[in-house]
Amino acid sequence: MADGVNRFLGDTPGRTIIKLLVVCLIVGFVLAIFGFTPNNIVDNIRYYFLDLWYNGFRALGQVGDYLLLGAIVVIPIFLVLRLFSYRR
């Protein structure tokens, strides 16, 4: 079973934890330089999904408007083309 865990982690669990801690420290330092905080990142992710949720439903509500707007242009052109092709 230990071989399966080592294969999954890519190394022994202890060495993998040490590597992850070092990478987390470096990434955290770089993000702190740019002014990111954990709360800032979590809030931005939350706002992103809320905005996507509300705008997605707003876009679905506008499907009828898009359909009508397209029909105003497409249907007359279709009828004119059918009339011209009917005479031949």
C-alpha positions as CSV (number, residue, x, y, z in Angstrom):
1,M,0.0,0.0,0.0
2,A,2.9,2.4,0.7
3,D,4.1,2.0,-2.9
4,G,0.7,3.0,-4.2
5,V,0.7,6.2,-2.0
6,N,4.3,7.0,-3.0
7,R,3.3,6.5,-6.7
8,F,0.3,8.7,-6.3
9,L,2.2,11.5,-4.5
10,G,5.3,11.2,-6.6
11,D,7.5,10.8,-3.6
12,T,7.2,9.8,0.1
13,P,4.5,11.6,2.0
14,G,7.0,13.5,4.2
15,R,9.0,14.8,1.3
16,T,5.8,15.7,-0.6
17,I,4.5,17.7,2.4
18,I,7.9,19.6,2.7
19,K,7.8,20.4,-1.0
20,L,4.2,21.6,-0.8
21,L,5.0,23.8,2.2
22,V,7.9,25.4,0.3
23,V,5.8,26.1,-2.8
24,C,2.9,27.4,-0.7
25,L,5.3,29.8,1.1
26,I,6.8,31.1,-2.2
27,V,3.4,31.5,-3.9
28,G,2.0,33.2,-0.8
29,F,4.9,35.6,-0.7
30,V,4.5,36.5,-4.4
31,L,0.7,37.0,-3.9
32,A,1.3,39.2,-0.9
33,I,3.6,41.4,-2.9
34,F,0.8,42.0,-5.4
35,G,-1.6,42.8,-2.5
36,F,-3.7,39.7,-2.5
37,T,-5.2,38.4,0.7
38,P,-7.0,35.1,1.3
39,N,-10.3,36.9,2.0
40,N,-9.8,39.0,-1.2
41,I,-9.3,35.9,-3.3
42,V,-12.3,34.0,-1.8
43,D,-14.5,37.1,-2.1
44,N,-13.5,37.6,-5.8
45,I,-14.3,34.0,-6.6
46,R,-17.6,34.3,-4.9
47,Y,-18.5,37.5,-6.7
48,Y,-17.4,36.0,-10.0
49,F,-19.9,33.1,-9.7
50,L,-22.7,35.3,-8.4
51,D,-22.1,37.7,-11.4
52,L,-22.0,34.8,-13.7
53,W,-25.3,33.4,-12.2
54,Y,-27.2,36.8,-12.5
55,N,-25.8,37.7,-16.0
56,G,-26.4,34.2,-17.3
57,F,-30.1,34.4,-16.4
58,R,-30.3,37.9,-17.8
59,A,-28.9,36.7,-21.0
60,L,-31.4,33.9,-21.1
61,G,-34.1,36.4,-20.6
62,Q,-32.9,38.4,-23.6
63,V,-33.1,35.3,-25.9
64,G,-36.5,36.4,-27.0
65,D,-35.3,39.9,-27.8
66,Y,-32.4,38.5,-29.8
67,L,-34.8,36.1,-31.7
68,L,-37.2,39.0,-32.5
69,L,-34.4,41.3,-33.6
70,G,-32.9,38.6,-35.9
71,A,-36.3,37.7,-37.3
72,I,-36.9,41.4,-38.3
73,V,-33.9,41.1,-40.6
74,V,-33.9,37.5,-41.6
75,I,-37.6,36.8,-42.4
76,P,-38.0,39.6,-45.0
77,I,-34.7,38.7,-46.7
78,F,-35.8,35.0,-46.8
79,L,-39.2,36.0,-48.3
80,V,-37.6,38.2,-50.9
81,L,-35.1,35.5,-51.9
82,R,-37.9,32.9,-52.1
83,L,-40.0,35.2,-54.3
84,F,-37.1,35.7,-56.7
85,S,-36.3,32.0,-56.9
86,Y,-40.1,31.1,-57.4
87,R,-40.2,33.1,-60.6
88,R,-37.6,30.9,-62.3
